[in-house]
Amino acid sequence: MATAQSYGAKDIEVLEGLEPVRRRPGMYIGGTDTIQGLHHLAHEILDNSIDEVMNGHANRVVVTLHKDGESITIEDNGRGIPVDMHPKHKKSALELILTVLHAGGKFSDQNYASAGGLHGVGASVVNALSVELEATVWRDGFEWRQRFCRGKPISKLEKGKASKKRGTQIFFRPDPEIFTKIEFSKDLLEKTLEEKALLNGGLEIEFVDEESGEKKLFKFEDGINAYLKKLLDKNEEKPIGDELFYFEQEKGIKIQAAFSWTESTSTIIKSYVNGIFTKDGGTHEEGFKSGLGKAVRNYISVHDLVPKGIKLSSEDIREGLIGVLSVNVPGKEMELQFQGQTKEKLNNPEVAGHVEVLTKQFENTLNSKPKLAAMIVERIVLAAKARAASRAAAQNVSRKIGISHRLNLPGKLADCSSNRPDESELFIVEGDSAGGSAKQARDRKTQAVLPLRGKILNSIAAGGSKIQDNKELMDLASAIGCGFGENANVSKVRYGKVIILTDADADGMHIAALLIAFFYSHMRPLVDAGHLYIGRSPLYRIKYGSGQKGEEFWVYSDEEKEKVLKENIKRAKPLITRFKGLGEMNPATLWSTTMNPRGRTLLQVRPGDAKAAEAVLSDLLGRDSSARYRLIQENAHRLEVDL
């Protein structure tokens, strides 16, 4: 490392060519993991073919997953990447596109009216991160071919046999020096290809799996209407009134929106810009929500359909809504601004207005179909009433427990003697056995213990009334003393640290997750203020030798246990004790390993991205089991099981 005195111009590195991509691949593809980073390479090449489709130059794409599972070929019948020499750089256009960042034909609207690839880096990034890439182009009456390795050409552009065929074919094999594991997922690829075909009505995409010899054809003439029907089937939902709504705008910015209301309590909106899935939404999605909201509010207001005392929120209007939004923005209209190279969110404020104007026309549909409109309005009012009832229940509970005195604290609570929240701690443990050990081990002045009975109520899936009737949760809220629901006041908290201390096994982790969900959903200020913690208790004690001369290791997982055993493999056989629960530890052990502030490990629970946190809780604990099923399916390959 250069010192302050030696740091100078010689220490400044200038990365040339595609070296920045290889040094910092995460900047360009989001990471080097199997799920996101690896498959992002396929998406980049595929998106180039889809750009040809969107601009009317191609109608067929073939994607081949080769037998090794580590390489892919993508071919389209578009115009073919230009192969003539660039007048300034004296290289073929094909070589420039594949070896130079920000080289491409999509910076103006001369070659592509609209495109998902905007920065001219996709193909070159794939080339930089591939140990082998071969480009084949059919155009100008001939076949052209060139090979590359890690972003550098290893052959010249070769002119092959005469051919009337046209299009581009890219074969690539990702570099094992970059990616932690190279194994393309057939399921993920099929999901992506189906999505592209659904967004581009009439496009034919063939998927070839060489390993199984299976071929699949994706083609949907109905476009995003077919996409909406698939979403409804996947979520086992039936549209209210059996009605699907579709709006489109062809001139200027092309907008397609298909949606319907269901009886579901969740909202699903899949949004795309120039064929790119915008996972985090953006201005186009906000315009979609705003337009629909205004249309519904105007209709309800004109017909005076809201019962007295009920106030409709945006969440009430969107509850049960399932929709697909696709926006194609021509380059001549505006320069698209995405958040990052992976394009997960659209930032252009101008797009919102265009989408809002289109979807606001939904008011005309409601006026023309009064019976259907009445069903949708009834659905929305019902959502508002349910939300109001839940809010009232929470407020009622808050009034009951907002002021906590020692006289009405839970009977199982072993409180501390200190009245100062800044030095007081509450340990939440599972069961009377763990509670007994913790009560004996604690510092009575500053540490309180509250044992709970088994797994608590799932507060994400349960309604407000069920939470109010749940004694375990109400005891917990009463002990903490800061209130509940919308009236929670963190200034009234009785303990500076609320510590979830469960057994170090799967059941303990589940209980901890349920507790975190309760605090996040119904006592959020407590979490935001940094009062919530998770205490770590050891799963094993590994002891070498006997008596006072023996050496002890306290480990918290099976992986740590194996590491300790491996590091001490030459020593005599150890005595290994597995703690099935906190109740099996004697008080001295529990104090020294888990409760003593000088030696314990606490993990503070603080949400980073609120939207992401709510999505995770909804997926893991919500009523919709399909999200959990999908999570398991997509991550099952990460588990390594020894048979």
N, C-alpha and C positions, 0 to 999 in steps of 0.2 A: 504494500500500500504506500502511495506517495505521501510524504510528509508535507506540512504546510510550506516548508522552505523549498522542497524539491518539485512541488506540483507546478507544471508549466505546460507549454504548448505541445511538448513531446508526449504528454499524457492524454491528449485529446484524440479520440478515435473517430475516424470517418468511415462509416460502413457504406460500401458500394454495392451496386447491383441488387441482388436479392438477399444479401447477407443480413439486412435488418429483419427479414422474415424468419430466417433460420435462427437468429439470436433471440428474437422475441415473438415466437409464433402466436402466443396468446393474444397479442394486439390485433391479429388479423383473423383468427379463427375461434377466439374465445377460450382456447385451452388445448391441451394435448391428450385429453382423455378419450376413451373409446366412444362414448356416447355423443358428446358435443363436437369436440375438435375433429376427430377422424371423419365423422359423417358430414361435417361442414365442407370438407373437400369435395365430396360428391355433389353437395348442394350447389357449390360454386359453378362447377362444370354444367350441371343440369340447368341451372338458371340461365346460362348463356344460350342453351338450346331453346328454353322456354321464351327467351326474348325474341328469338327468330319466329316462334309461333305467334306471339302476341302482335308482331308486326306484319303478319300475313305471309311470311316467307317459308314456313314449314308447317306440317300437320302431323308429323310422326317422329317419335323419339324411341330409341331402343336402348335399354340399360341392361348390361350383362354383368352379373356377379360371377367371377371366375371360380374354378374348383378350389383354389387355395384359400378362398374366403378373404384374401388380402389385397385383391386388385379388382378394378372395375373398368369397364369400357362404356362410354356414353356416345351414342351416334344420333344425329338428326338429319333430316333431308332439307335443311335450309340452304342459304346461299353459299355456304362454305367460307371459312376465314380467308381473307385476301392473301395471296402468295406473291404478289408482285413486289418489286424492290421499292423501299421507301426513298423518296428523292433526297431527303436530308440525311438520314441515318445510314443509308447504303446497306440496309439489311432487309430481308423479306418482312412483310407485315406480320406473317405468322410468327417469325422468330421474335420480333419486337413485342408482340402481345404476350408471348410466353416467357420472356426473359427480362422485361422492363416494367417496373411498377408505374402505374398511371399511364399506360399506353393502351389505347382502345378506341373504338368508334362510337362511344356512347356519351361523349362530352357535349355533343350538340344534337339537334334534332334532324340532322341531315341524313343519317343512316338508320336511326331508330326513333320512331315517334315516341315510344315509351319503352322503358327497360328497367329491370330489377338491378342489373349491374350498372353502377353509375361511376365508380371510382377508377375503373381500369386496373384493378389489382387482383381480381378473383382468379383468373387463369394463371397468372404469374405466381401467385401465392401457392396454388396447387402444385405447380411445377417446382417451386423452391423446396417444398416439403415432400417431394416424391423422389425415391431412389431411382425410379424409372418412369418416364412418360414418353409416349409416342403419339404424335398428331398425324392424322391422315385427313386430307382434304380432297374433295372432288369438286372441281370447278374449272372453267375455261377449257373444257373438253379433255382434261387429263386428271390422273390421280397424283397427288403430291404427298410426300411423307418426310417427317423429320423426327429424330429421337433426342431425348434430353436426360440428364441425370443431375439431380439436386439443383435444378434451375439453370444448368449450363448445357448448351448444345453439344452432343457427342457425334453428330453427323450433320452434314450439310442438307439443305432442302433438296430432296431428290424428286425429279420429274419422272413419273412412272408411265404406265400404259395409258392409251387413250380410253376415255370413258365418258358416257353421256350422263352418268350419275352426278348428283350434286349433294353437298352436305359436308358435315364435319364429324370426325370420330376421334375421341380422346381416350387413350388407354393410360391409366396411371397406377402406380404401386407406391403407397405411402412409405416414408423413410422410417425404419425402425430406430434410427438415432434420435428421432424427434418424438415419436409416439410411444406411450407406455405399453400399449398393447394394440396390435393390428388385427382386428377381427370385425369385419362389417356385419351388421345385423340385417338379415333378410327381412325381418318384420319391420324394422325402422325404414328400410329402403322402400318396401311396398307401401307403407303408410304415406311416405313422402310423394311417391309417384301417383298414388290414388288422389292425393290432395291436389297435385298439379293438374291432373286430368279433370277433376271436379271444378277447378277454377277456370279452366279453358274448355268450354263446351265444344265438342267435336274433335278435340285433340286425341290422338291415338298414342298411347304409351305402352310399349311391350317390355315386360321384365323377364329376363332369362336367368335362371339359376342353374349354372352348369353342374353343380354338385348333385342335385336331384334330377336334372333334366327337365324340370318344370318350367313352363312358360305361362305368364299371366298377361292378359290384355286389359288395360284400363281405358275406357272411353265412355263419356257421359254427354249425351246431346243436350240434356237439360241444365248443364252447368251447375251454378250454385244452388239452384232449386233441388237438384239431386243431392247436393252436399247437405242442405238443410234436412232433407228426408233421412239421410244417413245419421245425422246427429240425433234426430228424434228417435230413430230405431235404436241407436247405441245406448241412449239414456232411458230407453223404454218409456218414452213420454208420448202422449197423444195431444195434438194441437187443439186448443179450445175452438169449438165449432168446426173442427176438421178443416180449418182454413190456413193456408200458407200465403203470406203476403210477399210480393215482389215489386221492386221499383228499380228503374234503370235510367241512366242519362248517358247518351252516346256522344253528344257534341262536347268538344273541349275536354274536360276531365271526365273520363268514363267511370261511371259509378254503378255498381250493382249491389242491391241489398235484398236479402231474403230472410224472413223472420216469421215467428209465430209465438203465441203465448201458450203455456202449458200449466198444469197444476203443480209443477215442481216449485220448491221454495228457493232454488238457486237460479242464477243468471249465467248464460253461456253466450259469449259473443266471440266469434272467430273473425279477426280482421286481417286484411292483406293490402299491400301496396305494390303495384306492378308485379304481382305474383309472389311477393315475399311475405311470409307470415310475420306479423308484428305482434310478438308474444306479449309485449308490455303495452300494446295499444298505441295511443298517440292522438293527434289532433283529428284525424279522420274518424276514429272511434268516438271521440267526444262529440263531434258533430252529429254522428248517428244517434247517440243517446239524447242529445239536446233536441234534435228535430222530432224524434218520437215523443219525447216528454212534452214538448210544446203542443204537438198535435193532439195528444190525449188530454192535456189540461184544458186546451181551448174547447174541445168537444164537451168535456164534462162541465165546464163553466157555462157554456151557452145553453146546455140542456138542464143545468142545475141538478146534477145527479149525485153530488156529495152529501151524505147525511150530515146533519148538524153535529158539531163537536169533533168531526174527523178531519184531520189535516193530512193531505197526501204528500208524501216525500218522493224523491226521485227513485229511491230504493223500492217503494211500493209499486210504482209504475213499471219498473223493470223486473220485478220478481216473477219468475217463471218464464221470462223471455229467452228464447233460443234463436240466435241469428248468425248470418254470415254476411260480411261486408267486404267487397272487393273494389279497390280503387286503382285505376290506371291513369297516371299523370303524364301527359306528353311533355317532352323536354322543352318545347316552345312555350308551354304554359308557365312553368316555373322550374326552378332547380330544387330537386328534392333534398331534404335535410333529415337524415336519419341519426339516431343516437348510436354512434359507433359503427365499425365496419360490419358487424353481425346484424345490423339493421333491425333491432328488436322493438324500436319505437320511432314513430314519425313525429317530427317537430314542426312541420310547416303549418303556421296558423291559418293560412289562406284556404287550406283544404277543408277545414272544419266548416266554413260557411257554405261551401258547395254541397257538402253532404247533408248539412242541416236543412238547406232549402229543399232538397229532394225528399228527405224522409218526413219533412213537415207536411208533405202532401197526403200523408196517411190520414189526416183529418177528413179529407174528401172521401176516402174509403169508408171511414166510420159513418159519415153522413149518408152514404149510399146504401149501407147495410146496417140498419138500426138494430135488428135482432142480434146480429153478431156483435155489434158495438156494445149492446146491453150486457152480453156475456163477458166481454173483456173488461168492461167497467166494473161489473160485479166482482170479477176476479181481483181487480186492483183495490177496490174498496175493502174486500175481505182481507187482503194483505195489510192494508192500513189499520184495520181493526185489530188484527192479530198483533201487529207491532205496538199498537197503543196499549193492548192488554198486557203484553210482556213488559212494557215500560212501567205501567201502573203497578204490576206485581213487584218489580224491582224497587220502585219507590217505596212501596209498602214495607218491604223487607228492610230497606234502608232506614225508614223511620223507626222500625222496631230495634234495629241493632246499631243505629248511628251513634248513640251515646252509650258506651260500654262502661259499666261500673263493675267493680269487683263483686258486688252482691249478686249480679245476674250473669256471671261468667260460667262457661260450661263446667259441669261437674267433674269431667275427666281431666280438665286442665290443671296441671301442676304449675302454678304461676311462680314467677320470681319475686323477690322482695323489693327490687328496685322499681321506682316510679319514673325513671329517666329513660325514654325511648332510645337515646343515643348510645346507651350501654346495655340495653336489654335485647335478648334474642329469644325467638320462639322456634323450637324444633318440632316439626310435624313428622310423626313416626307412624308406622303401620302396625296396628295391633297392640293388645295389652302387654304381651310378652316384651316387645321392643320398648314399649312405654315404661315398663318396670325397670329395665336395665338403664334406660336413658335418665329416668328420674333419680336413680341411685348414683349415676355417673356425673350428673350435671353440677355446675356451680349454682347453688340455690339463689345466690344474690342476683345474678344477671341472666340466668338461663331458665326459660319456661319450656315445658314439654306438653304437647297435646297428641295423644294417640288417636288414630282413626281406625274404623272398623273395615278392613278389607278394601276393595276397589270402590272408589267413590263414583258418584253419578257422572256420566259423560255430559258436561254442561254445554258442549257444542251442539249435540244432537237434541238435547232436552229443551223444553220450553221454560219460560219464566216461572210458571206455577209449580212445575215439578222441582225446580231448584229451591223454591221457597219452602216446599214441603220436605226437603231432604235435610234430616237432622244433622248429618255429618258436616255438610257444607255450611249450614247455618251456625253450628258450633264454631266452626273455623272462622267465619266472618265475625262472629260475636267476640271471639278471643282477640282478634287483631284490632277491632275497634274503630276502623276508619270508614265504616259505611260500605254500601253495596250498590252496584248499578250506577246510574247516572249521578247519584248524589254522593258517591264515594269522595271522601275528603282526606287526602293523605296526611294533612297536618294533624289529624286525630289518631294516627297510628300509634299503637302501644309498644311496638317493638321495632327497633331500627333495622334488625335483620330477621326476616322470616325464612327459615331454613327447611327445605324439604329433605328429609333424611329417611330414605327407603332402603330396603335390602338391595344388595348389589347383584340382583338376578333379573330375569326377564319380567317377572311379575312386579318387582320393585320399580323397574324402568317404566312399566305401563302406568302404575299408580302415579309416579312422578309426572308423566306426560298429562294425565288427567288433571292433576293439581295445577300444573302450569296453564293448561287450557282454561280452567276455572278462573285463575287469577287474571289471565290476559283478557278474557271475555267480560268478566263482571267486576273486577277490581283493578282495572288497567292502570290508574294513577300509581298504585303501589308498585307495579312493575316498572313503569316509566321513571319513577323516582329512584330506582335502584335498590329497593328494599328486599327483593326476592332472590334467594340463593338456593343452590343444590349442594348438599353435603355429600362428600365421597366417603364411603365406608369400605374397608378392605374385604375382598372376597376370599383371600387365602393368607395364612401365615406360614412361611417356610423357615424352618429353624435348622441350622447346622450346629452340631455339637450339643452339649448338655450343660445345665447349670448356668451360672453367671458368665462363664466364658463362651457360651454359645452365641451364635450370630443369628439375628432374626431379620427377615425381609417381609414387609407387609405389601402385598400386591393386590391390584384392583381389577384384574381381568385375567382370562386364560392366556392371552398373549403375553402379558407381563410375567405370568408364572413360567411359561416356557422359556422366556428370555433369561430369567434368573437361574433356572435349572441348567440351561445351556452354558451360561457364564461360569457356573460352579460345578461343571460336570466331573471334574477331577476330585472333588471333595467326597467325603463319606455320604451315604444315603441320608437325605434330610427327613425331618418330620414335617409333614404337610397337613395343615388343618384347614378345612374348608368351612366357612361360616355360612350356613344356610339362611341365617337372618340375624338381625341385630340382637334379638333376644338370646342368641346362643353365646354372645360375648359377655364376659364378666364385666362389671362396671369399670374396673380399672383399665381394661383393654379398650373399652368403648371410649372412655375419656381420653386416653393417650393417643389413640389413632384417629378419632373422629370429632370429638367435641372440644378438645383443648385448643383455644385460639392460637397457641404458640406452635402447634404441630399439625393442625388439621389442614384439609384442602377444601375450599369453598369455591363454587363456580357461580358467578353472578349471572342472573337471567336478565338480559336487556335486548329487546327487539331492535334489529337494524332497520330493514325495509319492512314497514308496517304492512304494506300490501302483500309482500311475499310471505310474511308471518301468518297473516290471516288465511292465505291460500293453502299453506302447509297444514294449518290446523283443520281447515275445512276438508282437505284431502284425507288426512289421517283419521279424523274423528267425526266427520260430518255424516249426515244421513245417507248421502249418496255413496254406496259401496263401490261403484264403478271406478271412482278415482283411486281408491286403495288397491283395487284389483289391477288397474293399469300401472300403478307404482310398483307393485310386486312383479308384474310381468316384465317391466322395462329394466328392473334391477336384479332379477333373479340370477342372471348370468354372473353377477359379482360374487356370489356365494361359492366357496370351494368346499365341497363335502367329501370327507374321506370315507369310502365304503370298505 
